[in-house]
Amino acid sequence: MVEARQYLLTVEEGKKLISRAVAAMEWVREAAREHTLVIVAGTTNGYLAEIMLDQLGERGDFTRVGFRRGANTPPGVKAETGPFANTDVVIRRGEWLRGKTVYDVAEELGPGDVIVKGANALQPDGKAAAVQIGHPQGGTIVPILRAVERGHARLVIPVGLEKRVSDSVEALAALLEAHGTPGPKLRPVTGDIVTEVEAFKALTGARAVLVAAGGVAGAEGGCTFALIGGEEELARAAALVKDLRA
């Protein structure tokens, strides 16, 4: 019998969910064990880095606090920093190459290698995303796209549905360029996009539908999902959500 349940996930819970789904991808696990896995700094990717390093026994002193490159914050508010800010986690054949970044290894990437890079915008159909570009030379996305376009690396894009936008990312990128709008530009990207919808399906088998968004008291930016499936699928979903909230 097919039934449905509703769950509200905060932004942080969504990041945890997505990171678990990416960590469960066979080609991501294989890249970490047998090839090269590049986890580009980002808030969702911080959770992913913890999972992958734990699985390999390489966690050491890694902390996801401040693990990002740039941040959008309210005016006058500084984002907290940490020892791994503006760096990445590069894992090659099960070993964390401490101190290495995507800039150091992008030209070496070959078949079987995977890059995980978050995004700042997700277009309505979920088939493309975009990253904000504030760096004058284009930031990390430039070497990433070169590696992907050569056909030598696979790009995984974890992005929460709180980042959905009103139009295609191509149109929004063109709008910012045409009007010379001050501030970051947008660079459209495609790859294996993983939102909460894909994550729920991969981890529980249940179909997730975004039915509402927003809230208060910590639920600002959160998303409410209807999960549809059989008894076993919904039981797995309930257990997963409980664990995310622990």
C-alpha positions as CSV (number, residue, x, y, z in Angstrom):
1,M,0.0,0.0,0.0
2,V,1.4,3.4,-1.0
3,E,1.2,6.1,1.7
4,A,2.7,9.5,2.3
5,R,4.4,11.3,5.2
6,Q,5.5,14.9,5.5
7,Y,8.8,16.1,7.0
8,L,10.3,19.5,7.4
9,L,14.1,19.6,7.0
10,T,16.1,22.6,8.1
11,V,18.9,23.8,5.8
12,E,21.5,22.0,7.9
13,E,19.5,18.8,7.9
14,G,19.2,19.0,4.2
15,K,23.0,19.4,3.9
16,K,23.5,16.3,6.0
17,L,21.0,14.3,3.9
18,I,22.6,15.3,0.6
19,S,26.1,14.6,1.8
20,R,25.1,11.1,2.9
21,A,23.6,10.4,-0.5
22,V,26.7,11.6,-2.3
23,A,28.9,9.5,0.1
24,A,26.8,6.4,-0.9
25,M,27.4,6.8,-4.6
26,E,29.4,3.9,-5.9
27,W,31.5,6.0,-8.2
28,V,32.3,8.4,-5.4
29,R,33.4,5.6,-3.1
30,E,35.4,4.0,-5.9
31,A,37.1,7.3,-6.7
32,A,38.2,7.6,-3.0
33,R,39.5,4.0,-2.9
34,E,41.0,3.5,-6.3
35,H,41.3,6.9,-8.0
36,T,41.1,10.6,-6.9
37,L,38.2,12.2,-5.1
38,V,38.3,16.0,-4.8
39,I,35.9,17.5,-2.3
40,V,35.9,21.2,-2.9
41,A,35.4,23.3,0.2
42,G,31.7,24.1,1.0
43,T,29.2,23.8,3.7
44,T,27.5,20.6,2.4
45,N,30.8,19.2,1.3
46,G,32.1,19.6,4.9
47,Y,29.7,16.9,6.0
48,L,30.8,14.8,3.0
49,A,34.5,15.2,3.8
50,E,33.8,14.1,7.4
51,I,32.0,10.9,6.1
52,M,34.6,10.0,3.5
53,L,37.6,10.6,5.8
54,D,36.0,8.6,8.6
55,Q,35.4,5.7,6.2
56,L,39.0,5.7,5.2
57,G,40.4,6.2,8.8
58,E,41.9,9.5,7.6
59,R,39.8,12.0,9.6
60,G,42.6,13.2,11.9
61,D,42.1,16.8,12.9
62,F,39.8,17.7,10.0
63,T,36.9,20.0,11.0
64,R,34.1,21.2,8.7
65,V,33.9,24.5,10.7
66,G,34.9,27.2,8.2
67,F,35.4,24.6,5.4
68,R,34.4,26.8,2.5
69,R,35.5,29.3,-0.1
70,G,33.6,32.5,0.4
71,A,30.2,32.8,2.0
72,N,27.0,34.9,1.7
73,T,26.3,36.6,5.0
74,P,24.0,39.4,6.2
75,P,25.5,42.9,6.1
76,G,28.0,43.4,8.9
77,V,28.1,39.7,9.8
78,K,31.3,37.7,9.5
79,A,31.2,34.0,8.8
80,E,33.1,31.9,11.3
81,T,36.4,30.6,10.1
82,G,38.5,27.5,10.8
83,P,41.8,25.8,10.0
84,F,40.5,24.3,6.7
85,A,39.0,27.5,5.2
86,N,39.9,28.1,1.5
87,T,41.3,24.6,1.1
88,D,39.9,21.3,-0.2
89,V,40.0,17.6,0.7
90,V,41.8,15.6,-2.0
91,I,41.8,11.8,-1.5
92,R,43.9,9.6,-3.7
93,R,43.7,5.8,-3.4
94,G,42.4,6.0,0.1
95,E,44.9,8.6,1.4
96,W,44.1,12.2,2.2
97,L,46.7,14.4,0.5
98,R,46.8,17.1,3.2
99,G,47.4,20.6,1.9
100,K,46.4,19.8,-1.7
101,T,43.6,21.6,-3.4
102,V,41.7,21.3,-6.7
103,Y,44.2,23.7,-8.2
104,D,47.0,21.3,-7.5
105,V,45.5,18.2,-9.0
106,A,42.9,19.3,-11.7
107,E,45.3,18.8,-14.6
108,E,46.2,15.3,-13.4
109,L,42.6,14.0,-13.2
110,G,41.7,11.1,-15.4
111,P,38.9,8.5,-15.9
112,G,37.4,7.3,-12.6
113,D,38.2,10.5,-10.8
114,V,35.4,12.6,-9.2
115,I,35.1,16.2,-8.2
116,V,32.4,17.3,-5.8
117,K,31.5,21.0,-6.0
118,G,28.5,22.7,-4.4
119,A,26.4,25.4,-6.1
120,N,24.6,28.7,-5.3
121,A,21.6,28.4,-7.6
122,L,19.4,25.6,-8.9
123,Q,17.1,26.2,-11.8
124,P,13.4,25.3,-11.5
125,D,13.7,22.0,-13.4
126,G,16.7,20.9,-11.4
127,K,18.7,20.0,-14.5
128,A,21.3,22.7,-14.1
129,A,22.9,24.7,-11.4
130,A,25.2,27.7,-11.1
131,V,28.0,28.9,-8.9
132,Q,28.7,32.5,-7.9
133,I,32.0,33.9,-9.2
134,G,33.6,36.6,-7.1
135,H,37.2,35.8,-7.8
136,P,38.7,37.9,-10.7
137,Q,40.2,34.7,-12.3
138,G,37.0,32.7,-12.0
139,G,37.8,30.7,-8.8
140,T,37.7,26.9,-8.4
141,I,35.1,26.3,-11.1
142,V,37.6,27.2,-13.9
143,P,40.0,24.2,-13.3
144,I,37.1,22.0,-12.5
145,L,35.3,22.7,-15.8
146,R,38.6,22.2,-17.7
147,A,39.0,18.8,-16.1
148,V,35.3,17.8,-16.8
149,E,35.3,19.1,-20.4
150,R,38.4,17.0,-21.2
151,G,36.3,14.1,-20.3
152,H,38.7,13.1,-17.5
153,A,36.6,13.7,-14.4
154,R,33.0,13.4,-13.3
155,L,31.4,16.3,-11.5
156,V,28.9,15.8,-8.7
157,I,26.9,18.9,-7.6
158,P,25.3,18.7,-4.2
159,V,22.8,21.5,-3.8
160,G,19.8,22.0,-1.5
161,L,16.5,23.1,-2.7
162,E,16.6,26.3,-0.7
163,K,18.9,27.5,-3.5
164,R,16.3,27.1,-6.2
165,V,15.9,30.2,-8.4
166,S,13.2,31.7,-10.6
167,D,14.6,31.1,-14.1
168,S,17.1,29.1,-16.0
169,V,20.7,29.6,-14.7
170,E,21.8,30.5,-18.3
171,A,19.2,33.4,-18.4
172,L,20.2,34.6,-14.9
173,A,23.9,34.5,-15.8
174,A,23.2,36.5,-19.0
175,L,21.1,39.0,-17.0
176,L,23.9,39.8,-14.6
177,E,26.4,40.2,-17.5
178,A,24.1,42.4,-19.6
179,H,23.4,44.9,-16.9
180,G,26.8,45.0,-15.4
181,T,25.3,44.3,-12.0
182,P,27.9,44.8,-9.1
183,G,28.7,41.7,-7.1
184,P,29.3,38.1,-8.0
185,K,28.5,36.7,-11.5
186,L,26.9,33.3,-12.1
187,R,28.6,30.4,-14.0
188,P,26.2,27.7,-15.1
189,V,27.3,24.1,-14.5
190,T,25.9,20.7,-15.2
191,G,26.8,17.3,-13.7
192,D,25.3,14.8,-11.3
193,I,23.0,17.1,-9.4
194,V,22.0,15.8,-6.0
195,T,19.2,17.6,-4.0
196,E,17.2,16.3,-1.1
197,V,14.8,14.7,-3.7
198,E,17.5,12.5,-5.2
199,A,19.0,11.9,-1.7
200,F,15.7,10.6,-0.2
201,K,15.2,8.3,-3.2
202,A,18.7,6.9,-3.1
203,L,18.8,6.3,0.6
204,T,15.2,5.1,1.3
205,G,13.5,4.3,-2.0
206,A,10.7,6.8,-1.2
207,R,9.8,9.5,-3.7
208,A,10.2,13.0,-2.3
209,V,8.1,15.9,-3.4
210,L,8.8,19.5,-2.3
211,V,5.4,20.8,-1.0
212,A,6.3,23.9,1.1
213,A,9.3,26.0,2.2
214,G,10.3,28.3,5.0
215,G,9.6,28.6,8.7
216,V,10.8,30.3,11.9
217,A,12.8,29.4,15.0
218,G,15.6,27.8,12.9
219,A,13.5,26.5,10.1
220,E,14.1,29.6,7.9
221,G,15.0,28.4,4.5
222,G,13.9,24.9,5.4
223,C,11.9,22.6,3.0
224,T,8.9,20.5,3.7
225,F,8.8,17.2,1.7
226,A,6.0,14.7,1.2
227,L,7.6,11.3,1.0
228,I,5.6,8.7,-0.9
229,G,6.2,5.0,-0.8
230,G,5.5,1.6,0.7
231,E,5.7,0.7,4.4
232,E,9.4,-0.3,4.3
233,E,10.4,2.8,2.3
234,L,8.6,5.1,4.7
235,A,10.0,3.3,7.7
236,R,13.5,3.9,6.3
237,A,12.7,7.5,5.7
238,A,11.4,8.0,9.2
239,A,14.5,6.5,10.7
240,L,16.7,8.6,8.4
241,V,15.0,11.8,9.3
242,K,15.3,11.0,13.0
243,D,19.0,10.4,12.6
244,L,19.5,13.6,10.8
245,R,17.8,15.5,13.7
246,A,19.8,13.7,16.4
